[in-house]
Amino acid sequence: MGGWRAVPTRAARAWHAETDGFWCMQTRNLTVVGAGITGLWQALTLARKGHRVRLLDRSQEPFGTAASAYAGAMLGPFCETEVYAPVIRDLGLTSIGLWRQTFPGTVVAGTLVIASARDRSEVDHFARLTEGYERIGGDAIARLEPDLAGRFSTGLFYAQEAHVAPLAAMQFLLEEIKRAGVNVAFGTEWRDGAAKDEMVIDCRGLGARAELADLRGVRGERLIVRTREIGLHRPVRVLHPRHSIYVVPWGDGRHMIGATVIESDDMSPITVRSALELLGMAYALHPAFGEAQIVDAGAGVRPAFADNVPKVAVRGQTIHVNGLYRHGFLLAPALAELVAAYLETGAIDNRVFVVEPS
Ligand SMILES: Cc1cc2nc3c(=O)[nH]c(=O)nc-3n(C[C@H](O)[C@H](O)[C@H](O)COP(=O)(O)OP(=O)(O)OC[C@H]3O[C@@H](n4cnc5c(N)ncnc54)[C@H](O)[C@@H]3O)c2cc1C
């Protein structure tokens, strides 16, 4: 996406000139394409700000073809800065506030990061790369997660982090979107460009690859197990030199065990190798996972740009919001606010906006 600049495009200026001027607050006709987590937050935020919104998705069933359906839905702005840019942390913290205001099922119970005694140097390394944690020992780990008592002697606790159960959260957002008056159409493939009097917010994830040249897919495999023998209260990340995993409690005994990060857009089912690695690490976290029932196994493909940072790409009457990579749940609310601000005032956040010259 090189060579882009942060100015309103000629096409957008022309269109807005015909529709009462550009940067004044007005009700716009907006089509949001894609009802994954990105499009859901865009549709809800923009409808609540008074725009006339319709939401389209090609899937017959809600979330049937969305990468979002595979997410752990951790909201981990600090843990994710282990590898990624500070913008992930900053927008992520904003998003947690928006999740809390919007979705009553948002759980703010922090994240626990641990490793076996043999791998404790992994914890030290993770600590050096991140912030927002408290270093804790075995007693504190046992207080936070009684089922892990006596099993781990050192860890990091990121108290401000949060998580949601993804399908419950998306279902909730969809209901709120309908309540906000959005016209929702599933089973509707988007092929057309924007009509003269509308703008399109394109949130098609990998479905927009033909238009976004450097968008790629990153495969993530995960398992969902159910057990009554262990109940975690927050995401637990288990560090290991080769096979770090996380376990996210979704309630009702369900735990998501994830996730692989493979440079591939292969959407086929989880491999035996990956399942063995994930289950082996979960078993090392607590042997009770050995008795858990596997209730689902699958692989989703995350849409990502080369730098793994999302982009809001403005092209005439179309705004692409894409490349949310491992951070769709973490970043979608904050990105929706940025798009709303752009539509209202022309404000451009240079950390994520790219505006194509026309
Ligand atoms: C295993 C795994 C674990 C993850 N864990 C986390 C996590 O813990 N926290 C986190 O924040 N993120 C996590 N993620 C990342 C997150 O899932 C992605 O960032 C997110 O799903 C991207 O959402 P999206 O809405 O942009 O794309 P998608 O969810 O793929 O949605 C795109 C939608 O567009 C629709 N579409 C495509 N083409 C068309 C068309 N032509 N017409 C109409 N509709 C169309 C599709 O049907 C789809 O519904 C994880 C991902 C995976 C795979």
PDBQT file of the ligand as one rigid body, heavy atoms in Angstrom, charges set to zero:
ROOT
HETATM    1  C1  LIG A 401      -7.875 -19.673  15.750  1.00  0.00    +0.000 C 
HETATM    2  C2  LIG A 401      -8.039 -18.184  15.829  1.00  0.00    +0.000 A 
HETATM    3  C3  LIG A 401      -7.990 -17.563  17.069  1.00  0.00    +0.000 A 
HETATM    4  C4  LIG A 401      -8.147 -16.174  17.168  1.00  0.00    +0.000 A 
HETATM    5  N1  LIG A 401      -8.151 -15.581  18.407  1.00  0.00    +0.000 NA
HETATM    6  C5  LIG A 401      -8.362 -14.253  18.514  1.00  0.00    +0.000 A 
HETATM    7  C6  LIG A 401      -8.412 -13.639  19.791  1.00  0.00    +0.000 A 
HETATM    8  O1  LIG A 401      -8.273 -14.302  20.817  1.00  0.00    +0.000 OA
HETATM    9  N2  LIG A 401      -8.625 -12.281  19.859  1.00  0.00    +0.000 N 
HETATM   10  C7  LIG A 401      -8.796 -11.513  18.730  1.00  0.00    +0.000 A 
HETATM   11  O2  LIG A 401      -8.969 -10.305  18.856  1.00  0.00    +0.000 OA
HETATM   12  N3  LIG A 401      -8.765 -12.085  17.498  1.00  0.00    +0.000 NA
HETATM   13  C8  LIG A 401      -8.533 -13.424  17.379  1.00  0.00    +0.000 A 
HETATM   14  N4  LIG A 401      -8.481 -14.010  16.142  1.00  0.00    +0.000 N 
HETATM   15  C9  LIG A 401      -8.499 -13.144  14.954  1.00  0.00    +0.000 C 
HETATM   16  C10 LIG A 401      -9.899 -12.802  14.502  1.00  0.00    +0.000 C 
HETATM   17  O3  LIG A 401     -10.670 -13.955  14.404  1.00  0.00    +0.000 OA
HETATM   18  C11 LIG A 401      -9.800 -12.076  13.153  1.00  0.00    +0.000 C 
HETATM   19  O4  LIG A 401      -9.011 -10.929  13.283  1.00  0.00    +0.000 OA
HETATM   20  C12 LIG A 401     -11.206 -11.670  12.721  1.00  0.00    +0.000 C 
HETATM   21  O5  LIG A 401     -11.991 -12.819  12.556  1.00  0.00    +0.000 OA
HETATM   22  C13 LIG A 401     -11.238 -10.863  11.426  1.00  0.00    +0.000 C 
HETATM   23  O6  LIG A 401     -12.602 -10.509  11.289  1.00  0.00    +0.000 OA
HETATM   24  P1  LIG A 401     -13.224  -9.887   9.964  1.00  0.00    +0.000 P 
HETATM   25  O7  LIG A 401     -14.616  -9.512  10.317  1.00  0.00    +0.000 OA
HETATM   26  O8  LIG A 401     -12.306  -8.854   9.430  1.00  0.00    +0.000 OA
HETATM   27  O9  LIG A 401     -13.218 -11.106   8.916  1.00  0.00    +0.000 OA
HETATM   28  P2  LIG A 401     -14.213 -12.355   8.879  1.00  0.00    +0.000 P 
HETATM   29  O10 LIG A 401     -14.575 -12.793  10.251  1.00  0.00    +0.000 OA
HETATM   30  O11 LIG A 401     -13.592 -13.372   7.983  1.00  0.00    +0.000 OA
HETATM   31  O12 LIG A 401     -15.547 -11.790   8.217  1.00  0.00    +0.000 OA
HETATM   32  C14 LIG A 401     -15.619 -11.466   6.846  1.00  0.00    +0.000 C 
HETATM   33  C15 LIG A 401     -17.044 -11.652   6.406  1.00  0.00    +0.000 C 
HETATM   34  O13 LIG A 401     -17.168 -11.152   5.069  1.00  0.00    +0.000 OA
HETATM   35  C16 LIG A 401     -18.043 -11.995   4.369  1.00  0.00    +0.000 C 
HETATM   36  N5  LIG A 401     -17.779 -11.850   2.927  1.00  0.00    +0.000 N 
HETATM   37  C17 LIG A 401     -16.632 -12.146   2.263  1.00  0.00    +0.000 A 
HETATM   38  N6  LIG A 401     -16.765 -11.873   0.952  1.00  0.00    +0.000 NA
HETATM   39  C18 LIG A 401     -18.045 -11.413   0.775  1.00  0.00    +0.000 A 
HETATM   40  C19 LIG A 401     -18.781 -10.945  -0.353  1.00  0.00    +0.000 A 
HETATM   41  N7  LIG A 401     -18.262 -10.901  -1.602  1.00  0.00    +0.000 N 
HETATM   42  N8  LIG A 401     -20.066 -10.535  -0.165  1.00  0.00    +0.000 NA
HETATM   43  C20 LIG A 401     -20.638 -10.575   1.079  1.00  0.00    +0.000 A 
HETATM   44  N9  LIG A 401     -19.957 -10.981   2.182  1.00  0.00    +0.000 NA
HETATM   45  C21 LIG A 401     -18.679 -11.393   2.037  1.00  0.00    +0.000 A 
HETATM   46  C22 LIG A 401     -17.742 -13.388   4.890  1.00  0.00    +0.000 C 
HETATM   47  O14 LIG A 401     -18.842 -14.262   4.670  1.00  0.00    +0.000 OA
HETATM   48  C23 LIG A 401     -17.484 -13.111   6.370  1.00  0.00    +0.000 C 
HETATM   49  O15 LIG A 401     -18.655 -13.288   7.151  1.00  0.00    +0.000 OA
HETATM   50  C24 LIG A 401      -8.341 -15.404  16.001  1.00  0.00    +0.000 A 
HETATM   51  C25 LIG A 401      -8.417 -16.031  14.750  1.00  0.00    +0.000 A 
HETATM   52  C26 LIG A 401      -8.275 -17.406  14.665  1.00  0.00    +0.000 A 
HETATM   53  C27 LIG A 401      -8.381 -18.068  13.318  1.00  0.00    +0.000 C 
ENDROOT
TORSDOF 0
